[in-house]
């Protein structure tokens, strides 16, 4: 299935080129969706491109995308798309945004790609294939001391609201560095050994779908805030192996 991963990389880069046409464009029209998140022409054109490319090669597969919902007749295989993850960063001219693609086969996500157009980084993985950053094998950090580790999150406010102030303080103060390098970027930092943990408090399936296979194939661990190894729980922790148990225990500790 290596060719599938390379195909996913290729179309992610193509979609990324579309987003770059609009990045830092002061004339970009911004529309607010029902959940108060912004959507732009870049989001929509990116997803339209991804759907077109997938349909050319896999005409019957199901496709679920953030902007245009789900269609297709193939019950066993589904593509899950986030054409522009980190739209709030994007519309502010911040390069922390990505194109996300996951491939699900019989209910299991087998391949994932995150392409960061403004940073020129593409991270991809397939079950049993390993994790790759721009074509080179990528590995999670080998650090195990929290005091020497970097923790990231998308929104400190959302994280505190979800887990409570006491638990929030315990976790964030245990790490040597705590930064708001969020959305897909934080999870990619874990998968490429540049951060030790990422906590995301609110995620749709398309926000998280490719991240589990990417992190695990890099040697890391992922779980939702209830401790389950899943990407559809609405929240997600990605961790380097040496700190995963400590993060798990702090998240699940009700004391």
C-alpha positions in Angstrom: 0.0 0.0 0.0 3.0 2.3 -0.2 1.6 3.8 -3.5 -1.5 4.9 -1.5 0.6 6.9 0.9 2.6 8.5 -1.9 -0.7 9.4 -3.7 -2.0 10.9 -0.5 1.2 13.0 -0.2 0.9 14.2 -3.8 -2.7 15.4 -3.5 -2.1 17.0 -0.1 0.7 19.0 -1.7 -1.6 20.0 -4.5 -4.2 21.2 -2.1 -1.6 23.0 -0.2 -0.6 25.0 -3.2 -4.2 26.2 -3.5 -4.2 27.4 0.1 -0.9 29.3 -0.4 -2.6 31.4 -3.1 -4.8 32.9 -0.4 -2.4 32.9 2.6 -1.6 36.4 3.7 -4.1 37.8 1.2 -5.8 40.8 2.8 -8.7 40.5 0.4 -9.6 36.9 1.5 -13.3 36.6 2.3 -14.0 35.0 5.7 -17.3 33.4 6.5 -18.2 32.3 10.0 -19.8 28.9 10.3 -22.4 27.8 12.8 -19.8 26.7 15.3 -18.1 30.1 15.1 -15.1 28.7 13.2 -14.1 30.6 10.1 -14.2 29.2 6.6 -12.5 30.7 3.5 -12.4 30.2 -0.2 -9.1 28.4 0.4 -10.8 25.7 2.6 -13.5 25.0 -0.1 -11.2 25.0 -3.1 -8.7 22.8 -1.3 -11.4 20.2 -0.5 -12.9 20.4 -4.1 -9.4 19.6 -5.4 -8.9 16.7 -3.1 -12.3 15.2 -3.9 -11.6 15.5 -7.6 -8.3 13.8 -7.4 -9.7 11.0 -5.3 -12.7 10.5 -7.5 -10.3 10.1 -10.6 -8.7 7.1 -9.0 -11.3 5.7 -6.6 -14.7 6.7 -8.0 -16.8 4.6 -5.6 -15.0 5.3 -2.3 -16.8 7.3 0.3 -15.4 10.7 1.1 -16.0 12.6 4.3 -14.8 16.3 4.3 -15.3 19.2 6.6 -16.8 21.5 4.0 -18.9 19.2 1.9 -20.0 16.3 4.0 -20.0 12.7 3.0 -20.8 10.9 -0.3 -19.8 7.7 -2.1 -21.1 4.1 -2.2 -18.1 2.0 -1.1 -19.0 0.8 2.3 -15.5 -0.6 3.1 -13.2 2.4 2.3 -13.5 6.0 3.3 -11.3 9.1 2.8 -11.5 11.7 5.6 -10.5 15.2 4.7 -9.7 18.4 6.5 -8.7 20.7 3.6 -7.4 23.4 5.9 -6.8 22.6 9.6 -6.0 25.7 11.6 -8.1 28.2 9.6 -7.9 30.8 12.4 -4.1 30.8 12.2 -4.3 30.8 8.4 -6.5 34.0 8.2 -4.0 35.8 10.5 -1.1 34.9 8.3 0.4 32.4 10.8 2.0 29.4 9.1 0.6 26.9 11.6 -2.0 25.2 9.4 -2.2 22.0 7.4 -4.0 19.8 4.9 -5.1 16.6 6.5 -6.0 13.3 4.8 -6.8 9.9 6.3 -7.7 6.6 4.6 -10.1 4.3 6.6 -10.5 0.7 5.5 -13.2 -1.4 7.2 -13.4 1.0 10.1 -9.6 1.2 10.7 -7.5 4.2 9.7 -4.6 2.7 7.8 -2.9 5.8 6.3 -2.6 9.4 7.3 -1.0 12.5 5.8 -0.5 16.0 7.2 1.0 18.6 4.8 2.0 22.0 6.1 2.2 24.2 3.0 3.7 27.3 4.5 6.4 25.3 6.3 7.0 23.0 3.3 6.7 19.9 5.5 4.8 16.7 4.6 4.4 14.0 7.2 2.8 10.6 6.2 2.4 7.2 7.7 0.8 3.8 7.0 0.3 0.9 9.3 3.5 -1.1 9.3 5.2 1.4 6.9 6.7 3.8 9.5 6.3 7.6 9.6 8.0 10.0 7.2 8.9 13.7 7.2 9.6 14.9 3.6 10.5 11.3 2.6 12.8 10.6 5.6 11.9 8.3 8.5 10.6 10.2 11.5 10.7 9.2 15.1 9.2 10.5 18.3 11.4 12.0 21.0 13.2 9.7 23.4 12.9 12.1 26.4 11.3 10.8 29.6 11.6 13.6 32.1 8.7 15.9 32.0 10.8 18.8 33.3 12.9 18.5 30.2 9.9 18.1 27.8 7.7 20.4 25.7 3.9 20.3 26.0 1.7 21.9 23.3 -2.0 22.7 23.1 -4.3 24.4 20.6 -6.3 26.4 23.2 -5.3 26.7 26.9 -8.7 28.0 27.6 -10.5 25.0 26.1 -8.1 22.6 27.8 -8.7 24.1 31.2 -12.5 24.2 30.7 -12.5 20.5 29.7 -10.2 19.0 32.4 -10.7 21.5 35.2 -8.3 24.0 36.7 -6.6 21.6 39.2 -5.8 19.0 36.6 -4.8 21.7 34.1 -2.3 23.2 36.6 -0.9 19.8 37.5 -0.2 18.8 33.8 1.0 22.1 32.5 3.3 22.8 35.5 4.9 19.3 35.2 6.4 20.1 31.8 9.5 22.2 31.4 8.0 24.2 28.5 4.3 24.8 27.6 3.4 26.4 24.3 0.2 27.1 22.3 1.6 25.6 19.0 -1.7 24.1 18.1 -4.0 22.3 15.7 -2.3 19.6 13.6 1.1 21.3 14.1 1.4 20.2 17.7 0.8 16.6 16.9 3.3 16.7 14.1 5.9 18.1 16.5 5.4 15.0 18.6 5.6 12.7 15.6 8.8 14.3 14.5 10.6 14.4 17.9 10.3 18.2 18.4 7.7 18.1 21.2 6.9 15.4 23.8 3.2 15.9 24.2 0.2 17.6 22.6 -3.2 18.0 24.2 -6.2 18.9 22.0 -9.4 19.6 23.9 -11.9 19.9 21.0 -11.6 18.0 17.7 -13.9 16.8 15.0 -13.1 13.5 13.3 -11.4 15.2 10.3 -9.2 17.2 12.7 -7.8 14.0 14.2 -8.2 11.2 11.7 -4.7 11.0 10.3 -2.9 11.8 13.6 -3.2 8.4 15.4 -1.4 6.4 12.7 1.2 9.1 12.2 2.1 9.3 15.9 2.0 5.6 16.5 4.1 4.8 13.4 6.7 7.4 14.7 6.9 5.3 17.9 4.6 7.6 20.0 1.3 6.9 21.7 -2.1 8.5 21.3 -5.3 8.4 23.3 -8.3 10.5 24.1 -8.8 12.1 27.5 -10.6 9.1 28.8 -7.6 6.9 28.0 -9.0 5.2 25.0 -6.8 4.7 21.9 -9.2 6.5 19.4 -9.3 9.6 17.2 -13.0 10.1 17.3 -13.5 10.9 20.9 -13.6 14.7 20.5 -10.2 15.2 22.1 -6.7 13.8 21.7 -3.4 13.4 23.4 -0.3 12.6 21.4 2.8 11.7 23.4 6.4 10.6 23.0 6.7 7.1 24.5 8.7 8.2 27.5 6.1 10.6 28.8 2.9 8.9 27.7 2.3 7.0 30.9 2.7 10.1 33.0 0.3 12.1 30.8 -2.2 9.3 30.8 -2.2 9.1 34.6 -2.5 12.8 35.1 -5.4 13.0 32.6 -7.3 10.1 34.3 -6.5 11.0 37.9 -9.6 12.5 39.5 -7.9 13.3 42.7 
